[in-house]
């Protein structure tokens, strides 16, 4: 039978968080953040990954054209994501709107990963239907001949799209007769 001390050391639990910081950060941001979160007994803090500048970053819809730095944090002491967010914003002296703290298994994180994997954009370089460059001649793809074939293709359906039918669609309604005839004012007549 194990003692209470052994049982207690075996039952340590780890708490994972994903911290996202929008905008530019200083070079010493990682060590300062680790020092800030020391009270939560940090067991692991990643160096941080930087995303390219995006027009609308995923977790920051109110920001435009910012990069996002993502840190993976593991602590031995439990805390809510909101608590960590507010504490980090206060200690690091940045706006709370520029920090997002979530659990890695959160439903919105799984949804974002699923949406990124099911992107509607596909790599055309690997597409078999495109064929290789040796299958097609350069004259068919570029130059005056290719431009003329494109223009002919565009002009094929032009007559159908822009045809105007003649008919009674353009008649204007007659104006009401009451508007044409002036009416006497009740104030000008004397009885």
Secondary structure as a PSIPRED ss2 file (coil, helix, strand):
# PSIPRED VFORMAT (PSIPRED V4.0)

   1 X C   1.000  0.000  0.000
   2 X C   1.000  0.000  0.000
   3 X C   1.000  0.000  0.000
   4 X H   0.000  1.000  0.000
   5 X H   0.000  1.000  0.000
   6 X H   0.000  1.000  0.000
   7 X H   0.000  1.000  0.000
   8 X H   0.000  1.000  0.000
   9 X H   0.000  1.000  0.000
  10 X H   0.000  1.000  0.000
  11 X C   1.000  0.000  0.000
  12 X C   1.000  0.000  0.000
  13 X C   1.000  0.000  0.000
  14 X C   1.000  0.000  0.000
  15 X E   0.000  0.000  1.000
  16 X E   0.000  0.000  1.000
  17 X E   0.000  0.000  1.000
  18 X E   0.000  0.000  1.000
  19 X E   0.000  0.000  1.000
  20 X E   0.000  0.000  1.000
  21 X E   0.000  0.000  1.000
  22 X E   0.000  0.000  1.000
  23 X C   1.000  0.000  0.000
  24 X C   1.000  0.000  0.000
  25 X C   1.000  0.000  0.000
  26 X C   1.000  0.000  0.000
  27 X C   1.000  0.000  0.000
  28 X C   1.000  0.000  0.000
  29 X H   0.000  1.000  0.000
  30 X H   0.000  1.000  0.000
  31 X H   0.000  1.000  0.000
  32 X H   0.000  1.000  0.000
  33 X H   0.000  1.000  0.000
  34 X H   0.000  1.000  0.000
  35 X H   0.000  1.000  0.000
  36 X H   0.000  1.000  0.000
  37 X H   0.000  1.000  0.000
  38 X H   0.000  1.000  0.000
  39 X H   0.000  1.000  0.000
  40 X H   0.000  1.000  0.000
  41 X C   1.000  0.000  0.000
  42 X E   0.000  0.000  1.000
  43 X E   0.000  0.000  1.000
  44 X E   0.000  0.000  1.000
  45 X E   0.000  0.000  1.000
  46 X C   1.000  0.000  0.000
  47 X C   1.000  0.000  0.000
  48 X C   1.000  0.000  0.000
  49 X E   0.000  0.000  1.000
  50 X E   0.000  0.000  1.000
  51 X C   1.000  0.000  0.000
  52 X C   1.000  0.000  0.000
  53 X C   1.000  0.000  0.000
  54 X E   0.000  0.000  1.000
  55 X C   1.000  0.000  0.000
  56 X C   1.000  0.000  0.000
  57 X C   1.000  0.000  0.000
  58 X C   1.000  0.000  0.000
  59 X C   1.000  0.000  0.000
  60 X C   1.000  0.000  0.000
  61 X C   1.000  0.000  0.000
  62 X C   1.000  0.000  0.000
  63 X C   1.000  0.000  0.000
  64 X C   1.000  0.000  0.000
  65 X C   1.000  0.000  0.000
  66 X E   0.000  0.000  1.000
  67 X C   1.000  0.000  0.000
  68 X E   0.000  0.000  1.000
  69 X E   0.000  0.000  1.000
  70 X E   0.000  0.000  1.000
  71 X E   0.000  0.000  1.000
  72 X E   0.000  0.000  1.000
  73 X E   0.000  0.000  1.000
  74 X E   0.000  0.000  1.000
  75 X E   0.000  0.000  1.000
  76 X C   1.000  0.000  0.000
  77 X C   1.000  0.000  0.000
  78 X C   1.000  0.000  0.000
  79 X C   1.000  0.000  0.000
  80 X C   1.000  0.000  0.000
  81 X H   0.000  1.000  0.000
  82 X H   0.000  1.000  0.000
  83 X H   0.000  1.000  0.000
  84 X H   0.000  1.000  0.000
  85 X H   0.000  1.000  0.000
  86 X H   0.000  1.000  0.000
  87 X H   0.000  1.000  0.000
  88 X H   0.000  1.000  0.000
  89 X H   0.000  1.000  0.000
  90 X H   0.000  1.000  0.000
  91 X H   0.000  1.000  0.000
  92 X H   0.000  1.000  0.000
  93 X C   1.000  0.000  0.000
  94 X C   1.000  0.000  0.000
  95 X C   1.000  0.000  0.000
  96 X H   0.000  1.000  0.000
  97 X H   0.000  1.000  0.000
  98 X H   0.000  1.000  0.000
  99 X E   0.000  0.000  1.000
 100 X E   0.000  0.000  1.000
 101 X E   0.000  0.000  1.000
 102 X E   0.000  0.000  1.000
 103 X C   1.000  0.000  0.000
 104 X C   1.000  0.000  0.000
 105 X C   1.000  0.000  0.000
 106 X C   1.000  0.000  0.000
 107 X H   0.000  1.000  0.000
 108 X H   0.000  1.000  0.000
 109 X H   0.000  1.000  0.000
 110 X H   0.000  1.000  0.000
 111 X H   0.000  1.000  0.000
 112 X H   0.000  1.000  0.000
 113 X H   0.000  1.000  0.000
 114 X H   0.000  1.000  0.000
 115 X H   0.000  1.000  0.000
 116 X H   0.000  1.000  0.000
 117 X H   0.000  1.000  0.000
 118 X C   1.000  0.000  0.000
 119 X C   1.000  0.000  0.000
 120 X C   1.000  0.000  0.000
 121 X C   1.000  0.000  0.000
 122 X C   1.000  0.000  0.000
 123 X C   1.000  0.000  0.000
 124 X H   0.000  1.000  0.000
 125 X H   0.000  1.000  0.000
 126 X H   0.000  1.000  0.000
 127 X C   1.000  0.000  0.000
 128 X C   1.000  0.000  0.000
 129 X C   1.000  0.000  0.000
 130 X C   1.000  0.000  0.000
 131 X C   1.000  0.000  0.000
 132 X C   1.000  0.000  0.000
 133 X H   0.000  1.000  0.000
 134 X H   0.000  1.000  0.000
 135 X H   0.000  1.000  0.000
 136 X C   1.000  0.000  0.000
 137 X C   1.000  0.000  0.000
 138 X H   0.000  1.000  0.000
 139 X H   0.000  1.000  0.000
 140 X H   0.000  1.000  0.000
 141 X H   0.000  1.000  0.000
 142 X C   1.000  0.000  0.000
 143 X C   1.000  0.000  0.000
 144 X H   0.000  1.000  0.000
 145 X H   0.000  1.000  0.000
 146 X H   0.000  1.000  0.000
 147 X H   0.000  1.000  0.000
 148 X H   0.000  1.000  0.000
 149 X H   0.000  1.000  0.000
 150 X H   0.000  1.000  0.000
 151 X H   0.000  1.000  0.000
 152 X H   0.000  1.000  0.000
 153 X H   0.000  1.000  0.000
 154 X H   0.000  1.000  0.000
 155 X H   0.000  1.000  0.000
 156 X H   0.000  1.000  0.000
 157 X C   1.000  0.000  0.000
 158 X H   0.000  1.000  0.000
 159 X H   0.000  1.000  0.000
 160 X H   0.000  1.000  0.000
 161 X H   0.000  1.000  0.000
 162 X C   1.000  0.000  0.000
 163 X C   1.000  0.000  0.000
 164 X C   1.000  0.000  0.000
 165 X C   1.000  0.000  0.000
 166 X C   1.000  0.000  0.000
 167 X C   1.000  0.000  0.000
 168 X H   0.000  1.000  0.000
 169 X H   0.000  1.000  0.000
 170 X H   0.000  1.000  0.000
 171 X C   1.000  0.000  0.000
 172 X C   1.000  0.000  0.000
 173 X C   1.000  0.000  0.000
 174 X C   1.000  0.000  0.000
 175 X C   1.000  0.000  0.000
 176 X C   1.000  0.000  0.000
 177 X H   0.000  1.000  0.000
 178 X H   0.000  1.000  0.000
 179 X H   0.000  1.000  0.000
 180 X H   0.000  1.000  0.000
 181 X C   1.000  0.000  0.000
 182 X C   1.000  0.000  0.000
 183 X C   1.000  0.000  0.000
 184 X C   1.000  0.000  0.000
 185 X C   1.000  0.000  0.000
 186 X C   1.000  0.000  0.000
 187 X C   1.000  0.000  0.000
 188 X C   1.000  0.000  0.000
 189 X C   1.000  0.000  0.000
 190 X C   1.000  0.000  0.000
 191 X C   1.000  0.000  0.000
